[in-house]
């Protein structure tokens, strides 16, 4: 795997190191030892895996996170279609606090995004019938679930498409006040 640090401290794009032949290619998509070698705290264990299927281009999901002590890191990959994946650094002690980063994840480019604890996460689908695969490094805890509004001016995220579908919950988060997670 090839780890490329993003502009946000601790977040990485993880690219496959492909071994190709006439059949196609083989690549490792996750290895605890390689994650640990890069100092990624989530290297110890995958707690659960989730799939999000999105029927319509322009669908937005996010911006979600879990509060301490149940904060979660995750590795997100697009397995069908294409999406624009967005993270916001909500760690008040971080030099990139309140900054956001976006990257195209597609079934064709095989990239994944490693998202550390303390980040809000969301995405917008760029194609119909887009599927997203999450490896979660903490268990889901509904009482610790939180979020920031996808269009909160505190962050100024530039989404690539008009929003076609979004859950009422994702529009209901209050305006963000810079207090950190």
Kinemage of the C-alpha trace (Angstrom):
@kinemage 1
@onewidth
@group {chain A} dominant
@subgroup {mainchain}
@vectorlist {calphas} color= white
{ca unk a 1} P 0.000 0.000 0.000
{ca unk a 2} L 1.068 3.550 -0.647
{ca unk a 3} L 0.225 6.089 2.086
{ca unk a 4} L -0.061 9.717 0.930
{ca unk a 5} L -0.536 12.268 3.681
{ca unk a 6} L -3.284 14.811 3.017
{ca unk a 7} L -3.253 18.500 3.907
{ca unk a 8} L -4.969 17.569 7.198
{ca unk a 9} L -2.681 16.198 9.889
{ca unk a 10} L -3.095 12.456 10.412
{ca unk a 11} L -5.394 11.805 7.425
{ca unk a 12} L -4.076 9.698 4.535
{ca unk a 13} L -5.061 8.646 1.043
{ca unk a 14} L -4.247 4.947 0.803
{ca unk a 15} L -3.496 3.724 -2.698
{ca unk a 16} L -3.145 0.122 -3.751
{ca unk a 17} L 0.219 -1.219 -4.780
{ca unk a 18} L -0.959 -3.412 -7.625
{ca unk a 19} L 0.692 -6.593 -8.864
{ca unk a 20} L -0.673 -7.005 -12.380
{ca unk a 21} L -0.590 -9.763 -14.957
{ca unk a 22} L -2.800 -11.000 -17.796
{ca unk a 23} L -5.591 -11.876 -15.326
{ca unk a 24} L -5.833 -8.395 -13.849
{ca unk a 25} L -4.188 -7.384 -10.575
{ca unk a 26} L -3.801 -8.346 -6.936
{ca unk a 27} L -3.327 -5.800 -4.141
{ca unk a 28} L -3.428 -5.687 -0.367
{ca unk a 29} L -6.094 -3.199 0.778
{ca unk a 30} L -5.457 -3.367 4.532
{ca unk a 31} L -2.619 -4.581 6.740
{ca unk a 32} L -2.357 -3.883 10.485
{ca unk a 33} L 1.453 -3.881 10.323
{ca unk a 34} L 1.594 -1.310 7.502
{ca unk a 35} L -0.905 0.974 9.230
{ca unk a 36} L 1.050 0.695 12.495
{ca unk a 37} L 4.302 1.478 10.632
{ca unk a 38} L 2.722 4.800 9.617
{ca unk a 39} L 1.728 5.529 13.221
{ca unk a 40} L -1.989 5.158 12.571
{ca unk a 41} L -3.734 4.455 15.859
{ca unk a 42} L -6.453 2.388 14.251
{ca unk a 43} L -4.001 -0.305 13.239
{ca unk a 44} L -4.916 -2.555 16.159
{ca unk a 45} L -8.223 -3.947 14.908
{ca unk a 46} L -11.210 -3.423 12.671
{ca unk a 47} L -14.278 -3.294 14.934
{ca unk a 48} L -16.933 -3.428 12.204
{ca unk a 49} L -17.454 -2.960 8.474
{ca unk a 50} L -20.335 -1.061 6.881
{ca unk a 51} L -21.696 -0.542 3.381
{ca unk a 52} L -23.602 2.499 2.164
{ca unk a 53} L -25.479 2.161 -1.122
{ca unk a 54} L -26.697 5.365 -2.755
{ca unk a 55} L -29.118 5.252 -5.670
{ca unk a 56} L -28.864 8.806 -6.967
{ca unk a 57} L -26.009 11.016 -8.142
{ca unk a 58} L -25.699 14.100 -5.932
{ca unk a 59} L -26.666 12.301 -2.707
{ca unk a 60} L -24.931 13.768 0.357
{ca unk a 61} L -24.319 11.836 3.558
{ca unk a 62} L -22.622 13.569 6.468
{ca unk a 63} L -20.917 15.222 8.165
{ca unk a 64} L -20.767 12.602 10.933
{ca unk a 65} L -18.459 11.714 13.838
{ca unk a 66} L -18.554 10.115 17.284
{ca unk a 67} L -17.704 11.978 20.462
{ca unk a 68} L -15.085 10.748 22.959
{ca unk a 69} L -14.747 8.321 24.599
{ca unk a 70} L -16.245 6.497 21.589
{ca unk a 71} L -14.461 8.528 18.879
{ca unk a 72} L -13.813 6.468 15.774
{ca unk a 73} L -11.221 6.285 13.048
{ca unk a 74} L -12.203 4.737 9.716
{ca unk a 75} L -10.960 3.674 6.318
{ca unk a 76} L -13.402 4.505 3.497
{ca unk a 77} L -13.324 3.063 -0.030
{ca unk a 78} L -15.688 3.301 -3.014
{ca unk a 79} L -16.477 -0.179 -4.358
{ca unk a 80} L -18.979 0.843 -7.050
{ca unk a 81} L -19.476 4.171 -8.800
{ca unk a 82} L -17.764 7.364 -7.633
{ca unk a 83} L -17.934 9.836 -4.772
{ca unk a 84} L -16.372 13.007 -3.458
{ca unk a 85} L -15.244 12.191 0.081
{ca unk a 86} L -14.882 15.064 2.577
{ca unk a 87} L -13.353 15.294 6.035
{ca unk a 88} L -13.164 18.170 8.530
{ca unk a 89} L -10.547 18.302 11.282
{ca unk a 90} L -12.461 19.022 14.509
{ca unk a 91} L -9.503 18.490 16.863
{ca unk a 92} L -9.161 21.865 18.630
{ca unk a 93} L -5.448 21.280 19.318
{ca unk a 94} L -4.637 20.500 15.657
{ca unk a 95} L -2.829 22.922 13.332
{ca unk a 96} L -5.510 22.095 10.718
{ca unk a 97} L -8.462 22.639 13.074
{ca unk a 98} L -11.662 23.454 11.145
{ca unk a 99} L -9.985 22.861 7.779
{ca unk a 100} L -11.574 20.466 5.308
{ca unk a 101} L -10.203 18.179 2.621
{ca unk a 102} L -11.953 16.426 -0.259
{ca unk a 103} L -10.866 13.649 -2.604
{ca unk a 104} L -12.471 11.618 -5.384
{ca unk a 105} L -12.821 7.959 -4.430
{ca unk a 106} L -13.977 5.739 -7.278
{ca unk a 107} L -14.306 2.063 -8.010
{ca unk a 108} L -11.813 2.655 -10.836
{ca unk a 109} L -9.066 4.445 -8.861
{ca unk a 110} L -9.241 1.997 -5.884
{ca unk a 111} L -8.207 4.727 -3.433
{ca unk a 112} L -9.217 4.740 0.208
{ca unk a 113} L -9.228 7.575 2.727
{ca unk a 114} L -7.980 6.982 6.269
{ca unk a 115} L -9.856 9.280 8.665
{ca unk a 116} L -8.480 9.682 12.203
{ca unk a 117} L -10.509 10.142 15.358
{ca unk a 118} L -11.771 13.694 15.804
{ca unk a 119} L -12.737 14.250 12.165
{ca unk a 120} L -16.209 14.747 10.715
{ca unk a 121} L -16.810 12.688 7.565
{ca unk a 122} L -19.246 12.827 4.691
{ca unk a 123} L -19.467 12.401 0.946
{ca unk a 124} L -21.403 13.248 -2.197
{ca unk a 125} L -22.065 10.666 -4.881
{ca unk a 126} L -20.791 11.542 -8.353
{ca unk a 127} L -22.662 8.688 -10.075
{ca unk a 128} L -25.913 6.803 -9.605
{ca unk a 129} L -25.674 3.466 -7.760
{ca unk a 130} L -22.566 4.302 -5.750
{ca unk a 131} L -21.478 1.931 -2.991
{ca unk a 132} L -19.143 2.862 -0.139
{ca unk a 133} L -17.299 0.373 2.100
{ca unk a 134} L -16.219 1.474 5.589
{ca unk a 135} L -13.762 -0.269 7.899
{ca unk a 136} L -14.475 1.126 11.349
{ca unk a 137} L -11.899 1.045 14.140
{ca unk a 138} L -14.462 1.571 16.920
{ca unk a 139} L -17.960 0.258 17.442
{ca unk a 140} L -20.930 2.474 16.600
{ca unk a 141} L -22.335 4.149 19.704
{ca unk a 142} L -25.649 5.964 19.043
{ca unk a 143} L -25.366 8.020 22.235
{ca unk a 144} L -21.988 9.385 21.042
{ca unk a 145} L -23.072 10.069 17.446
{ca unk a 146} L -22.853 13.703 16.371
{ca unk a 147} L -22.418 15.821 13.286
{ca unk a 148} L -21.996 19.189 11.685
{ca unk a 149} L -24.167 20.490 8.888
{ca unk a 150} L -22.942 19.603 5.396
{ca unk a 151} L -23.191 23.250 4.269
{ca unk a 152} L -22.097 25.018 7.480
{ca unk a 153} L -20.395 28.311 6.523
{ca unk a 154} L -17.859 27.725 9.328
{ca unk a 155} L -16.149 25.295 6.928
{ca unk a 156} L -17.115 26.473 3.420
{ca unk a 157} L -17.024 23.058 1.774
{ca unk a 158} L -17.212 23.198 -2.017
{ca unk a 159} L -19.411 20.304 -3.088
{ca unk a 160} L -19.034 19.347 -6.767
{ca unk a 161} L -22.753 18.910 -7.586
{ca unk a 162} L -26.107 20.280 -6.498
{ca unk a 163} L -27.537 18.143 -3.693
{ca unk a 164} L -30.197 15.743 -4.969
{ca unk a 165} L -30.871 13.710 -1.792
{ca unk a 166} L -29.986 14.350 1.847
{ca unk a 167} L -31.457 13.085 5.104
{ca unk a 168} L -33.311 15.630 7.263
{ca unk a 169} L -30.981 14.715 10.155
{ca unk a 170} L -27.941 15.815 8.116
{ca unk a 171} L -29.554 19.237 7.632
{ca unk a 172} L -30.560 19.635 11.276
{ca unk a 173} L -27.191 20.009 13.005
{ca unk a 174} L -26.725 23.433 14.650
{ca unk a 175} L -24.169 25.972 13.420
{ca unk a 176} L -20.676 24.901 14.450
{ca unk a 177} L -18.927 26.833 17.188
{ca unk a 178} L -15.182 26.387 17.306
{ca unk a 179} L -14.914 24.341 20.480
{ca unk a 180} L -13.436 21.068 19.132
{ca unk a 181} L -14.366 17.471 19.644
